[in-house]
Amino acid sequence: MTPVRVLSYNVRSLRDDRDALVRVIRACRPDLICVQESPRYWKPLKQAARLAHATGTVILSGGGRIAAGPLLLGGLGVTVLEVRDRLLPKTRGLHARGFAGALVRIGDSRPFSVTSCHLSLDPAERLRQFALLPEQLKAGELGVIAGDFNEHPDGPGWQRLAEAFQDGYPTAPWGGEFTSVPDNPYQRIDAVFASPGIEVLSCGVPHDEPGVDPADLLAATDHLPVLAVLRIPDAR
């Protein structure tokens, strides 16, 4: 079984303290980073590339207008087998939304799907987007879905997703539960979900991760990150 560290992080278009953001990401030592709100309008690909370089990762999929904000970054040990970016149907007057997705393999692991998402603030549109997330996996595939869901765990979309996927924090709680807002966390709207067949070893806000400075968590962006350690079955 291959251990994989997945970090989900809403970076608020890199409008805050970028150095603090980079320090948090590096301290978490992720194999995969599911980014939300990567810059979309001003040189988005260049900004995504700078973030990847600063964090010692590479761009796997998404970014900018390609997926309307979500971005996937990964370490050099990640092999991309297929890109699965998707722009979602747009409701007039609301922001464009999308998924950054890829089928990947790390080391000797089985191929698995990974999706970064940032769902709508509108309840009806958000529910439709929740319903599309399982389609990021093909039949029989393992998969990880992570992001800013703009919904609480008792919401209808979240509950539907949790019926088919393991909600990381309640499955193997570690660190902090609430992800918003950093200076007074009171709600969990960011999460990492894993399909059956993937073992969730730990998941939560990395307050206790060595090297993560509480001051950096406050300065980096307006969300707290979620770090999940997962065990992916080997291909052999």
N, C-alpha and C positions, 0 to 999 in steps of 0.2 A: 504494500500500500504506500502510495506516494503522498507525503504531507505537503499541503499547499496553503500559503498564507494569502488571503484575499482581503484587500482594504477597499472599503467603499467610502467616498469622500465627496461632498458637495463643496466645490472650491470658489463659488460665488464669482466666477469670471476672473479670478486672480486679482480682485480689486483690493485685497487686504495685504497683510504682511507676507510677501512671497517667500522670504527667507525662513520665516517661522513655519510656513506650510511645508517647505522642502525638508526642514529639520524633522517635523512630525512624520512625514512619509518615510524618510530614510530610517528613523528610529524604529518604525514598525516592520521594516525589512520585508515588504510584500513581494510575492511572486507575481501577483496580478493586482492592478489598481483599477477599480470601477469609479471613474470620475463623473460627476455631474456638474453642470454649469461651466464647462470649459468655454473659453471665449468663442463667440460666434461671429462677430462682426468686423473687428479690426485685426487683420492678419491672423486669423484663427489657427491656421496650420503652423505658422511660425511660432506662435505662442505655445501651442501644444508641444511642438518639438523642443522648445526651450524648457518646458516643464519636464519632459521626458529626460532630457540631457541632465538637468539639475538633480533628478532623482535616481539616475543610473538605470533608466528603463528605456524602452522604445515604444513607439506607437503601434498598437496592434489593429485598431479599427476605430471608427467614429471620429469625433472631433469637429469643431466648427459647425458649419451648416450641413455637413454630411448626415449627421444624426441629430441635429438641432440641439447640441449641447453635450450629451453623453459621450464619453471617450474611454477607450480601453488602453491601458499601458501595461507592459509586462517586462520581466527580466529577460536577459539574453538566453536563458534556458527554456523559454516558452516557444514552442513551434506552432505557428498558425496554419491550420489545415483548410480553413474556409472562413471568409468574412461574411457576417450576417447583419450588417447595418440595415436599419429600417426606418424610414420616415412614416409617421403615423397619420391617419386621416385627421384633418384639421377642422376644428369648429370655428366658424367665422367670429372674429373679434378676440380669439384666444391665441396664446402663443403656439407656435409650431413645436411639436414634440417628436421624439424618436428614440430608437434603441441603438446602442452601440453593441454589436455582438460578434462573436467569433467562435469557431470550433477549434480547440487548442489541445495540445499534448505537452506535458511537462515530464521530462525524464522518461521513465518506463510506464507512465500512467496510461490508462485508457483515454482515448479522446473524450473531451467533455466540452459542453457549450458553456460560455460565460456571457452574460448580458448586463450592461449598465443601463439604468433607466432613471428618468426623472418625470414623474407623472403629473397630470394636470391638477390645478387647483379647483377646477369645476367638478363637482361630484359625479355628474352623469358621464362626462367625457372620461374622467379618471376610471370609472367602473369599466368602461369599454376598453380602456388601455390595459387594465389588469387582466382582462379576458384574453388579450393578445399575447401576453408574456409566455405562457406555456408553449406557444407556437414557435418560440425560438429554439426549442428542442425538437429534433426529429424522433420518430418512434424508436424506443429502446435506448436512447442516448441518456447519459448522465448530464447534469447541468447545474449551473449556479446563476442565480438572478440577484442582483444587488443594486441598491440605489436609494434615492429620495422618493418616497412613495406619496408624500403629502397627504397621508392618511394615518390614523391611529390603528393599533392592532385589532380593535373591536369593529373596525369599518367593514363594510360588505365585501369590497374588493380584496382587502388584506386577508379576511377570513377565507375567502374562496381560494386564494393562492396558498394559504397555509394548510388547506385540506389536501393539496397535491404535493407540496414541497415542505421541507423542514424549515421552520423559522429559527434561524441560528441562535438568537439570544435565549429564548425559553428552552431550546433543546440542550444547550450546553452553556449556561450563563457564566460569564467572566467579565471582570471590569465593570464599566458603567452601563446602565440601561438606557437612559435618556440621551437623545442626540441634539436636542434643540431647546433653548438657545445656549451657547457655550457658557455665558456668565451666570445663567440660572436654568440649568437643564430641567425641564418639566414634562417633556413629551418624547415619545419614540416614533419618529416618522422615517427614519433611515434604518435599513436592515439588509442582511444577507440571507438568502434562501438557498437551500441545497436540495436536489432531488433525492428520492430514495436510492440507496446504493452508495451514496457518499456519506462518510461518517463525519459528523460535526464534533470536533474535539473541544473547541472553545469559541465564544463569540461575544463581543461587546465593545464598548468604548474603551480604548487602550489607556486608561488612566494609570494602570499599574505596569505598563510596558516599560522596561528599562530604557532610559534615554528620552522618553517623552516628557517634555517640560510642560507643566500646567500653564505657564505663561504663553507658551507657543500655541497651545490649544485655543486659548482665548484670542490670540492675535491673528491666527492663520485665516479664518473665515467665519461665517455665521452658523456653521454646523459643526458638530463633533463627528469624528470619523468612527466607522465600525470596522473592527479587525476580526476576521474569522480564520481559524486554523482548521482546515478540512483534510480528510484522508481520502484520496482518490484511489480506487482499485487499480492495480497494475494490469497491463495488457496481457502479460504472460500468465 
